[in-house]
Amino acid sequence: MGGAVSAGEDNDELIDHLKAAQYIRSELVEQAFRAVDRANYYLEEFKENAYKDLAWKHGNIHLSAPCIYSEVMEALDLQPGLSFLNLGSGTGYLSSMVGLILGPFGVNHGVELHSDVTEYAKQKLDFFIRTSDSFDKFDFCEPSFVTGNCLEISPGCSQYDRVYCGAGVQKQHEGYMKSLLKVGGVLVMPLEEKLTKITRTGPSAWETKKILAVSFAPLVQPCQSESGESRLVQLPPLAVRSLQDLARIAIRGTIKKVIHQEAVNKNGNGLKNTPRFKRRRVRRRRMETIVFLDKEVFASRISNPSDDTSCGDLEDERQEEEVTTPPDTKPEPPVNFLREKVLSLPLPDPLKYYLLYYREK
């Protein structure tokens, strides 16, 4: 495994590198990447590699390179309230980032071939919900994961607005993948060694765009049971939220608006999640990213000819950092304003904890 990659000291710096290389191009995608720490989806003994632009695999557990996830997130064109199906959902890292954009009224389903990886994803999701401040900063669409072969989804399942497949799709399965998509929906998948975006423009009309040269491990073909029948995968039912849950969402949304308005009145602008002092940013430069994973995953991206490598600009950047970033001062930890506001309300403790989803501090 190797190649020319951009690495970071932490999750934010990794995102800085991806932005500089033009893999992350939209604000929504940037916010989602910053809100979910990639290292939390690694096994403890491998976390030192979490912020490298490299794929990672251990047993059945697999994470694609950040540059691949960036391109996928951008191509999906996610919006609040959409339905999303992740085929080969793995650790749940991508599904969690997608859930931050879909919001509480979206649908977020994943199908994973290996049962041990499904359990791993559920553990990581539980950890994210209990401990991450991002859960309170965003309205989250919680993913639901099921185990099975994504080529054996029950024919009666609902169609989705957005579909991603994280394994190489053979040409003979292209029609099957398209059948999972609603009219107006977007399908992103590796097809014939190209990360491909397919938009369904009508009942039988499609637009196809090749995004990036890739080589993924191919989809595992279904195997029949001892009785000779295939094992159909039943996707999670479309849940209807209870009135109590809808009230919690509305109350939390109102409190967030109050917090934002208080910040506007006090500072003249909204809450910012940036550090107190300016973080060192990586200036755009010509670069080519290459990713290998046990000869299974490869991705490349051509250099950006518009990147600026001016020595004068680099010198200005150094001078600016010297002025704005105290060398021995660390940024203050972020404040969970929603949690503080809820805990300060004159309400019974059980109701406060309900509004906070019984989360740890």
C-alpha positions in Angstrom: 0.0 0.0 0.0 1.5 3.4 -0.9 1.4 6.3 -3.2 1.3 10.1 -3.2 -1.2 11.0 -0.4 -2.2 14.0 1.7 -2.1 13.2 5.4 -3.2 15.2 8.5 -2.4 15.4 12.2 -6.1 15.2 13.0 -9.5 14.9 11.3 -9.7 18.7 10.6 -6.4 18.8 8.9 -7.2 15.8 6.8 -10.3 17.7 5.6 -8.1 20.7 4.9 -6.0 18.6 2.6 -9.0 17.2 0.8 -10.4 20.7 0.2 -7.0 21.9 -1.0 -6.9 19.0 -3.5 -10.5 19.8 -4.6 -12.0 16.5 -3.5 -14.3 18.3 -1.1 -16.0 21.1 -2.9 -19.3 21.9 -1.1 -20.0 23.3 2.3 -22.5 20.5 3.2 -20.0 17.8 2.5 -17.3 19.6 4.4 -19.4 20.0 7.5 -20.3 16.3 7.4 -16.7 15.2 7.1 -15.6 17.5 9.9 -18.5 16.3 12.2 -17.5 12.6 12.0 -14.0 11.7 13.2 -12.6 9.0 10.8 -10.4 7.6 13.6 -13.4 6.5 15.6 -14.1 3.9 12.9 -10.7 2.3 13.1 -9.6 -0.4 15.5 -7.5 1.1 18.3 -4.2 -0.4 17.2 -4.5 1.1 13.7 -5.7 4.6 14.6 -2.3 6.2 13.7 -3.2 5.7 10.1 -6.7 7.2 10.3 -5.8 10.6 8.9 -3.9 9.4 5.9 -5.6 9.5 2.5 -5.4 5.7 2.3 -7.9 2.8 2.3 -7.7 0.4 5.3 -8.7 -3.2 5.6 -8.5 -5.6 8.5 -10.3 -8.9 8.1 -13.8 -8.1 6.8 -13.6 -4.5 8.1 -12.9 -2.0 5.3 -12.7 1.8 4.9 -12.2 3.4 1.5 -9.8 6.2 1.2 -11.1 9.7 2.2 -10.7 10.9 -1.4 -13.1 8.2 -2.6 -15.7 9.0 0.1 -15.3 12.7 -0.8 -16.1 12.1 -4.5 -19.0 9.8 -3.5 -20.5 12.4 -1.2 -20.2 15.2 -3.7 -21.6 13.0 -6.5 -24.7 12.0 -4.5 -25.9 15.6 -4.2 -27.5 14.9 -0.8 -30.3 17.0 0.5 -32.4 16.9 3.7 -35.4 14.5 3.6 -34.0 12.2 0.9 -33.9 8.4 1.2 -30.4 6.7 0.9 -29.4 3.1 0.4 -25.8 2.1 1.1 -24.8 -1.2 -0.5 -21.8 -2.6 1.3 -22.3 -0.3 4.2 -19.2 -1.6 6.1 -18.3 0.3 9.3 -21.1 2.8 8.9 -18.7 5.8 8.5 -20.2 6.9 5.2 -23.8 6.3 6.4 -23.2 8.5 9.5 -21.9 11.4 7.4 -24.9 11.0 5.0 -27.3 11.0 8.0 -26.1 14.4 9.2 -27.2 15.9 5.8 -30.5 13.9 5.4 -31.9 15.2 8.8 -34.6 13.6 10.9 -37.1 13.1 8.1 -34.8 11.2 5.7 -34.3 7.5 5.3 -30.9 5.9 5.8 -30.5 2.2 5.2 -27.4 0.0 4.7 -26.8 -3.6 3.5 -23.6 -5.4 4.6 -22.5 -8.9 3.5 -20.7 -9.8 6.7 -22.6 -10.1 10.0 -19.5 -9.3 12.1 -19.1 -6.0 10.2 -22.8 -5.2 10.7 -22.3 -5.6 14.5 -19.2 -3.4 14.3 -21.1 -0.7 12.5 -23.9 -0.7 15.1 -21.3 -0.4 17.9 -19.7 2.6 16.1 -23.1 4.2 15.5 -24.0 3.8 19.2 -20.7 5.4 20.2 -21.3 8.3 17.9 -24.8 9.0 19.2 -23.7 8.7 22.8 -20.5 10.8 22.7 -20.3 13.1 19.7 -21.3 16.7 20.0 -22.0 16.6 16.3 -25.2 14.7 17.2 -26.5 17.9 18.8 -25.2 20.3 16.2 -27.1 18.5 13.4 -30.5 16.9 12.9 -29.5 13.3 12.4 -31.0 10.5 10.3 -29.9 7.4 12.2 -28.8 4.6 9.8 -30.3 1.1 10.0 -28.1 -1.8 9.0 -29.1 -5.3 7.8 -26.9 -8.3 6.9 -27.2 -9.9 3.5 -26.1 -9.9 -0.1 -27.1 -6.7 -1.8 -27.8 -8.6 -5.0 -30.6 -10.4 -3.2 -32.8 -7.5 -2.1 -36.4 -8.4 -2.0 -38.2 -7.4 -5.2 -40.9 -5.7 -3.1 -38.6 -3.2 -1.5 -39.0 0.6 -1.8 -37.0 2.6 -4.3 -34.5 5.2 -3.0 -33.5 8.8 -3.9 -29.8 8.0 -3.5 -28.0 4.7 -3.8 -24.3 4.0 -3.4 -22.5 0.6 -4.0 -19.1 0.2 -2.4 -18.0 -2.8 -4.5 -17.2 -3.2 -8.1 -20.5 -3.8 -10.1 -20.3 -6.1 -13.0 -22.0 -5.0 -16.2 -24.7 -7.6 -16.0 -25.8 -6.1 -12.6 -26.1 -2.5 -13.9 -29.9 -2.9 -14.6 -30.5 -4.4 -11.2 -28.8 -1.4 -9.5 -30.8 1.0 -11.6 -34.0 -0.7 -10.5 -33.4 0.4 -6.9 -33.6 4.1 -7.9 -36.5 6.5 -8.0 -37.1 8.7 -10.9 -35.0 11.8 -10.3 -32.6 9.8 -8.1 -28.8 9.4 -8.2 -26.9 6.1 -8.2 -23.1 6.2 -7.6 -21.1 3.0 -8.1 -17.8 1.5 -9.4 -18.7 0.3 -12.9 -16.2 -1.0 -15.4 -13.3 0.5 -13.4 -14.8 3.9 -13.2 -16.6 5.5 -10.3 -19.9 6.3 -12.1 -22.8 8.6 -11.4 -26.1 7.6 -13.0 -29.2 9.9 -12.8 -32.6 8.5 -13.5 -34.3 11.3 -15.5 -37.4 9.3 -16.4 -39.0 5.8 -16.1 -36.6 4.5 -18.8 -34.2 7.5 -19.2 -30.7 7.8 -17.7 -27.8 10.2 -17.7 -24.4 8.7 -17.0 -21.2 10.5 -15.9 -17.8 8.9 -15.3 -16.1 10.5 -12.2 -12.9 8.8 -11.4 -10.8 5.8 -12.4 -11.1 3.1 -9.7 -10.6 -0.6 -9.2 -12.8 -2.1 -6.4 -13.1 -5.7 -5.4 -16.1 -7.1 -7.3 -19.5 -7.8 -5.8 -19.8 -11.2 -4.2 -22.2 -13.3 -6.3 -25.2 -14.8 -4.4 -25.0 -18.4 -3.3 -28.0 -20.6 -2.9 -29.1 -22.2 0.3 -29.2 -25.9 0.9 -32.8 -25.9 -0.4 -31.7 -24.3 -3.6 -33.5 -21.0 -2.8 -31.8 -17.6 -2.6 -31.9 -15.7 0.7 -33.8 -12.5 0.0 -32.7 -9.5 2.0 -35.5 -7.6 3.7 -34.7 -3.9 4.1 -35.8 -2.1 7.2 -39.4 -0.9 7.0 -40.1 2.8 6.6 -40.7 3.9 10.1 -43.3 6.5 11.1 -42.2 8.7 13.9 -44.3 9.0 17.0 -45.9 12.2 18.1 -43.6 12.2 21.1 -40.5 11.9 18.8 -41.8 14.7 16.5 -42.3 16.9 19.5 -38.7 16.3 20.6 -37.4 17.2 17.1 -39.5 20.4 17.1 -38.4 21.4 20.6 -34.7 20.9 19.8 -35.1 22.8 16.6 -36.7 25.7 18.4 -33.9 25.8 21.0 -31.3 25.8 18.3 -33.0 28.8 16.7 -33.0 30.6 20.1 -29.3 29.9 20.6 -28.5 31.2 17.1 -30.5 34.3 17.7 -28.8 35.0 21.0 -25.4 34.6 19.3 -26.5 37.1 16.5 -27.7 39.6 19.1 -24.4 39.3 21.1 -21.8 39.0 18.3 -23.6 40.2 15.2 -23.2 36.8 13.6 -24.0 33.1 14.1 -22.2 30.5 16.1 -19.0 29.3 14.6 -17.3 26.0 15.1 -13.9 27.2 14.1 -11.0 27.1 16.6 -10.2 30.2 18.5 -7.0 30.7 16.6 -6.4 30.2 12.9 -5.5 26.6 12.0 -2.7 26.2 9.5 -4.2 25.7 6.1 -2.7 23.8 3.2 -2.5 25.9 0.1 -3.6 24.3 -3.2 -0.9 22.7 -5.1 -0.5 20.3 -8.0 -1.0 16.8 -6.7 -2.0 13.4 -7.8 -3.5 11.0 -5.3 -3.0 7.2 -5.7 -4.5 4.6 -3.3 -3.8 0.9 -3.1 -5.3 -1.7 -0.9 -4.0 -5.3 -1.2 -4.3 -4.9 -5.0 -8.1 -4.4 -4.6 -8.6 -0.7 -4.5 -6.9 1.9 -6.6 -7.9 5.5 -7.4 -6.2 8.3 -9.2 -7.1 11.9 -9.9 -5.4 14.2 -12.4 -3.6 17.3 -11.2 -5.6 20.5 -11.0 -4.0 23.0 -13.4 -5.5 25.9 -11.6 -3.7 25.2 -8.4 -1.5 28.0 -7.1 2.1 27.2 -6.1 3.4 30.8 -6.0 6.4 31.1 -3.7 5.3 34.7 -2.9 1.9 33.4 -1.7 3.5 30.7 0.4 5.7 33.3 2.0 2.7 35.5 2.7 1.0 32.5 4.3 3.9 31.8 6.6 3.9 35.5 7.7 0.2 35.4 8.3 0.4 32.3 10.4 3.2 33.8 12.5 1.0 36.8 13.3 -2.3 35.0 13.9 -1.4 31.7 15.5 0.3 31.8 18.9 2.8 28.9 18.9 2.0 27.5 22.4 -1.7 28.2 22.5 -4.3 25.4 21.8 -7.8 26.2 20.7 -10.5 26.0 23.4 -12.6 22.8 23.3 -16.0 23.4 21.6 -19.1 24.1 23.7 -22.2 22.1 23.3 -24.6 25.0 23.4 -27.7 22.9 22.9 -26.9 20.6 25.8 -26.2 23.6 28.1 -29.4 25.3 27.2 -31.5 22.2 27.7 -29.9 21.5 31.1 -30.6 25.1 32.2 -34.4 24.9 31.4 -36.9 24.7 34.3 -38.0 21.2 33.4 -38.0 17.8 35.2 -34.8 15.9 34.8 -36.4 13.0 32.9 -37.7 15.4 30.3 -34.3 17.1 29.9 -32.6 13.7 29.4 -35.3 12.8 26.9 -34.6 15.9 24.9 -30.9 15.0 24.9 -31.6 11.4 23.8 -30.2 10.2 27.1 -26.7 10.9 25.8 -23.5 11.1 27.8 -21.8 14.5 28.1 
